[in-house]
Amino acid sequence: MPIRLKKLIGTILLVALVIIYALIASAIAVTRLAEYGATVHFLFFLFSGLLWVLPAMGIIKWLIIEPPPKR
């Protein structure tokens, strides 16, 4: 796969991940945490704000893997 195409796909995946993850985390916060206090909201958003990094790291690792040399 050409490196330019790989970077384009990776960029689109990262942007989609952030948008979809933010929508899901916000929907969970609105539906499940409405009756809880500020401390629970803070902890939820702290945890969910750090959790998206794990799939993003996988995408970034895929982006930086060097293609095997052609023979």
N, C-alpha and C positions, 0 to 999 in steps of 0.2 A: 504494500500500500504506500503510495507517495506520502511524504512527510507533510505536505501542505494539506492534503485531504484528511490525514489523520488529525492534524491540529484543528481543522475546521470542525470535524466530527466531535472532537474532545471539547472544544469551546461550546458548541451547541448543547452537548450533554451536560456540561457544568452549569450553563445558564438555565437549562430546563430543570436540573436537580435543585437549584436554589429556589426557583419559582415554585415548583411543585411542593418542595419540602416546607417552604414558608406558608403556603396555603394550607397544607395538612396540619402543621403545628398550630397555626392560628385557629383552624376549625376545631381541633381537639381542645384548645384552651377555652374557646367560647362555649362549647357544648359540655365539657366535662368539669371545668374548673370555675364555673360561674358562681357557685355558692361558697367557694373557699376564699381565704384571706389573701392579703398581699404577699405574705411569705411563701405560700404555696405557688402563687403565680411567678414570683421571682425565681424560685427553685426550678419550676417547670421550664421557664424560658432560658434559664442558665443551662440546664441540661440539654434541652432541645437545640439551643443555639450552638452548643459544642458538638452535638451528635452528627450534624450534617457533614462534618469534616471527614468522617470515616469513609463514606462513599466517594467524596471528592478526592481524597487521597488515592483511592483505587483508580479513578479516572486519570489523575495526574501521573501516577506511576505508569499507566498504560501509555500515556503520551510520551514519556521520556525514554521508553524502551527503544533501544537502537534496533533497526531492522537488520536481519542477518545479511552479511555481505554477499553480493551476487557473484556467482562463479563464471 
